[in-house]
């Protein structure tokens, strides 16, 4: 099942520029894309440049192309600056930012093939990925 999901995500990425998907969510979660504010639902696709916003009593779980998983709680602001993972070419460039809120991160293939290419930014620094999982809170 995971192989089928990964194949669908890779195809979606190539054809439509999608980098991830909303796997599950509760409450109200929106994405600011270009100058538009869009309400998300389970199954919504994510793109580079998206800014995700969770409201009070809301949470969201995301899955990216390579299997990376990120979850956020309420009142979070998360930016997908860039998510590019190409396991076959061994090329990766991941640049994510948590402006506010709590996040749980679990790396996918990028954690095995190129952990040094992952930047997870927070307002007061950058978290370097050398393992596969972490939790962070920005107030």
Helices and strands as residue ranges (DSSP letters): H 2-16, E 18-26, E 29-33, E 36-39, E 45-47, E 51-54, E 59-64, E 69-72, E 77-86, E 91-106, H 110-113, G 115-117, E 118-122, E 125-128, E 133-138
